[in-house]
Amino acid sequence: GVPCLGICLGHQALGMAAGYTVAQAPLGPVHGVPDFCKFKADCPLVQGMDAPCLMTRYHSLVIQDVGGTSMEPVAWDSMTESIIMAIQHCD
């Protein structure tokens, strides 16, 4: 397959295409807020980055894992550890 990287709306679109649902963020809109992002150590997308990594969150919608999708979560917010911040194809 062709490698794809979705950021913001692209992340949500790739998630929907893989079977995730898109819903309002459980904590409401988070715009321009620095937050640490936790991720799987073996994720090639963040290879070489320190974990957790400080990033800026800017979203009011999130993807939710409904199981049985072709992608797996590989990064989450540090506050709740439940908001999916990145997904990748399952091997």
KEBAMI-785658 format. One record per residue: residue number from 1; x negated, y negated, z negated of N, C-alpha, C in turn. Coordinates in Angstrom, 2 decimals. Layout:
<recs>
doke_n.x_n.y_n.z_ca.x_ca.y_ca.z_c.x_c.y_c.z
NUM_X_Y_Z_X_Y_Z_X_Y_Z .
...
</recs>
This chain:
<recs>
doke_n.x_n.y_n.z_ca.x_ca.y_ca.z_c.x_c.y_c.z
1_-0.80_1.19_0.00_0.00_0.00_0.00_-0.85_-1.25_0.00 .
2_-0.21_-2.33_0.25_-0.84_-3.64_0.27_-0.83_-4.22_-1.14 .
3_-1.99_-4.64_-1.65_-2.01_-5.25_-2.99_-1.16_-6.53_-3.01 .
4_-0.39_-6.70_-4.07_0.45_-7.90_-4.24_0.24_-8.45_-5.63 .
5_0.26_-9.74_-5.75_0.19_-10.41_-7.05_1.32_-11.41_-7.10 .
6_2.21_-11.25_-8.06_3.31_-12.19_-8.22_3.09_-13.02_-9.47 .
7_3.14_-14.32_-9.32_3.00_-15.23_-10.46_4.31_-16.00_-10.59 .
8_4.80_-16.10_-11.81_6.04_-16.81_-12.13_7.22_-16.17_-11.42 .
9_7.84_-16.84_-10.47_8.99_-16.28_-9.77_8.58_-15.03_-8.98 .
10_7.35_-14.99_-8.48_6.87_-13.81_-7.76_6.77_-12.60_-8.68 .
11_6.38_-12.81_-9.92_6.34_-11.75_-10.94_7.75_-11.20_-11.16 .
12_8.72_-12.08_-11.26_10.10_-11.66_-11.46_10.64_-10.94_-10.23 .
13_10.31_-11.42_-9.04_10.77_-10.78_-7.81_10.18_-9.38_-7.66 .
14_8.88_-9.24_-7.93_8.27_-7.90_-7.87_8.88_-6.98_-8.91 .
15_9.15_-7.51_-10.09_9.80_-6.71_-11.13_11.17_-6.24_-10.69 .
16_11.96_-7.14_-10.12_13.30_-6.75_-9.64_13.20_-5.70_-8.54 .
17_12.26_-5.87_-7.63_12.09_-4.92_-6.54_11.71_-3.53_-7.07 .
18_11.05_-3.50_-8.23_10.62_-2.23_-8.82_11.68_-1.64_-9.75 .
19_12.78_-2.35_-9.97_13.84_-1.81_-10.80_14.01_-2.45_-12.16 .
20_13.20_-3.47_-12.47_13.37_-4.19_-13.73_14.59_-5.11_-13.61 .
21_15.11_-5.54_-14.74_16.15_-6.55_-14.72_15.52_-7.89_-15.09 .
22_16.15_-8.98_-14.64_15.70_-10.32_-15.00_16.76_-10.91_-15.92 .
23_16.33_-11.44_-17.05_17.25_-11.97_-18.04_16.68_-13.24_-18.65 .
24_17.53_-13.97_-19.37_17.06_-15.16_-20.07_16.05_-14.73_-21.14 .
25_15.02_-15.53_-21.32_14.00_-15.24_-22.32_14.66_-15.19_-23.70 .
26_14.33_-14.18_-24.50_14.98_-14.04_-25.80_14.73_-15.20_-26.76 .
27_13.64_-15.92_-26.58_13.33_-17.06_-27.44_13.72_-18.38_-26.80 .
28_14.43_-18.31_-25.67_14.80_-19.50_-24.93_13.65_-19.95_-24.03 .
29_13.82_-21.06_-23.32_12.77_-21.55_-22.43_11.48_-21.84_-23.18 .
30_10.38_-21.45_-22.58_9.05_-21.72_-23.13_8.27_-22.41_-22.01 .
31_8.13_-23.71_-22.12_7.53_-24.49_-21.04_6.26_-25.19_-21.50 .
32_5.12_-24.76_-20.92_3.84_-25.39_-21.21_3.29_-25.08_-22.59 .
33_3.64_-23.94_-23.14_3.22_-23.58_-24.49_2.03_-22.61_-24.43 .
34_0.90_-22.97_-25.02_-0.22_-22.03_-25.06_0.14_-20.85_-25.96 .
35_-0.22_-19.67_-25.52_0.05_-18.45_-26.29_-0.98_-17.41_-25.91 .
36_-1.30_-16.56_-26.85_-2.21_-15.47_-26.55_-1.44_-14.35_-25.88 .
37_-2.04_-13.77_-24.88_-1.46_-12.68_-24.12_-2.27_-11.42_-24.40 .
38_-1.57_-10.36_-24.80_-2.23_-9.08_-25.04_-2.07_-8.23_-23.79 .
39_-3.08_-7.44_-23.47_-2.99_-6.60_-22.28_-3.75_-5.31_-22.46 .
40_-3.40_-4.34_-21.62_-4.09_-3.05_-21.65_-5.53_-3.26_-21.22 .
41_-6.45_-2.67_-21.95_-7.87_-2.87_-21.68_-8.29_-2.36_-20.31 .
42_-7.60_-1.35_-19.79_-7.99_-0.76_-18.50_-7.29_-1.41_-17.31 .
43_-6.60_-2.52_-17.53_-5.90_-3.20_-16.44_-6.91_-3.96_-15.57 .
44_-7.02_-3.60_-14.28_-8.01_-4.27_-13.42_-7.74_-5.76_-13.20 .
45_-6.50_-6.18_-13.35_-6.16_-7.59_-13.15_-6.88_-8.51_-14.12 .
46_-7.14_-8.02_-15.32_-7.76_-8.84_-16.37_-9.14_-8.33_-16.76 .
47_-9.73_-7.53_-15.91_-11.04_-6.96_-16.19_-12.04_-8.07_-16.48 .
48_-12.76_-7.93_-17.58_-13.77_-8.91_-17.96_-13.26_-10.04_-18.82 .
49_-11.94_-10.11_-19.02_-11.38_-11.17_-19.87_-11.32_-10.69_-21.31 .
50_-11.45_-11.62_-22.24_-11.32_-11.28_-23.65_-9.85_-11.00_-23.97 .
51_-9.62_-10.05_-24.85_-8.26_-9.76_-25.28_-8.15_-10.04_-26.77 .
52_-7.14_-10.73_-27.23_-6.13_-11.39_-26.42_-6.69_-12.64_-25.75 .
53_-6.03_-13.07_-24.71_-6.49_-14.21_-23.90_-5.49_-15.36_-24.01 .
54_-5.99_-16.56_-24.24_-5.11_-17.72_-24.34_-4.67_-18.14_-22.94 .
55_-3.36_-18.21_-22.74_-2.77_-18.62_-21.47_-1.64_-19.60_-21.76 .
56_-1.13_-20.24_-20.73_-0.01_-21.15_-20.89_1.24_-20.50_-20.36 .
57_2.24_-20.39_-21.21_3.51_-19.80_-20.82_4.42_-20.88_-20.26 .
58_5.15_-20.54_-19.20_6.08_-21.48_-18.60_7.19_-20.67_-17.95 .
59_8.19_-20.34_-18.73_9.30_-19.56_-18.18_10.55_-19.68_-19.05 .
60_11.69_-19.44_-18.41_12.95_-19.32_-19.13_13.61_-17.98_-18.83 .
61_13.03_-17.25_-17.88_13.51_-15.92_-17.53_12.37_-14.91_-17.73 .
62_12.73_-13.68_-18.05_11.74_-12.62_-18.25_12.24_-11.36_-17.54 .
63_11.30_-10.44_-17.26_11.73_-9.15_-16.75_11.83_-8.18_-17.93 .
64_12.78_-7.26_-17.82_12.99_-6.28_-18.89_12.87_-4.88_-18.31 .
65_12.11_-4.05_-18.98_11.87_-2.68_-18.56_13.12_-1.84_-18.84 .
66_13.64_-1.22_-17.80_14.81_-0.35_-17.95_14.44_1.11_-17.79 .
67_13.14_1.38_-17.63_12.66_2.75_-17.49_12.83_3.28_-16.08 .
68_12.00_4.25_-15.74_12.10_4.90_-14.44_11.72_4.04_-13.26 .
69_10.88_3.03_-13.47_10.47_2.16_-12.37_9.10_2.60_-11.84 .
70_8.73_2.04_-10.72_7.44_2.37_-10.11_6.30_1.52_-10.67 .
71_6.61_0.65_-11.61_5.59_-0.20_-12.20_5.62_-0.06_-13.71 .
72_4.48_-0.36_-14.34_4.40_-0.27_-15.79_3.92_-1.59_-16.37 .
73_4.41_-1.97_-17.55_3.94_-3.19_-18.20_2.46_-3.03_-18.59 .
74_1.68_-4.08_-18.39_0.27_-4.06_-18.78_-0.13_-5.27_-19.61 .
75_0.78_-6.24_-19.80_0.48_-7.41_-20.62_1.77_-7.91_-21.27 .
76_1.60_-8.42_-22.53_2.74_-8.88_-23.31_2.35_-10.14_-24.05 .
77_3.37_-10.89_-24.48_3.12_-12.05_-25.33_2.62_-11.58_-26.68 .
78_1.88_-12.41_-27.38_1.32_-11.99_-28.67_2.29_-12.20_-29.83 .
79_3.26_-13.11_-29.68_4.16_-13.38_-30.79_5.11_-12.21_-31.04 .
80_5.80_-11.73_-30.00_6.77_-10.66_-30.18_6.24_-9.30_-29.69 .
81_5.22_-9.35_-28.85_4.66_-8.15_-28.21_5.73_-7.37_-27.45 .
82_6.77_-8.08_-26.98_7.83_-7.43_-26.24_8.17_-8.12_-24.93 .
83_7.71_-9.36_-24.76_7.97_-10.07_-23.51_6.89_-9.67_-22.51 .
84_7.30_-9.06_-21.42_6.37_-8.55_-20.42_5.78_-9.71_-19.64 .
85_4.45_-9.80_-19.65_3.76_-10.88_-18.95_3.10_-10.42_-17.66 .
86_2.91_-9.08_-17.49_2.31_-8.55_-16.26_2.71_-7.10_-16.10 .
87_2.84_-6.68_-14.84_3.13_-5.28_-14.50_2.20_-4.84_-13.40 .
88_1.99_-3.53_-13.29_1.19_-3.00_-12.19_1.80_-1.66_-11.76 .
89_1.47_-1.25_-10.53_1.94_0.05_-10.05_1.42_1.16_-10.92 .
90_2.26_2.14_-11.18_1.83_3.32_-11.94_0.91_4.17_-11.06 .
91_-0.10_4.75_-11.68_-1.00_5.62_-10.91_-0.44_7.02_-10.86 .
</recs>
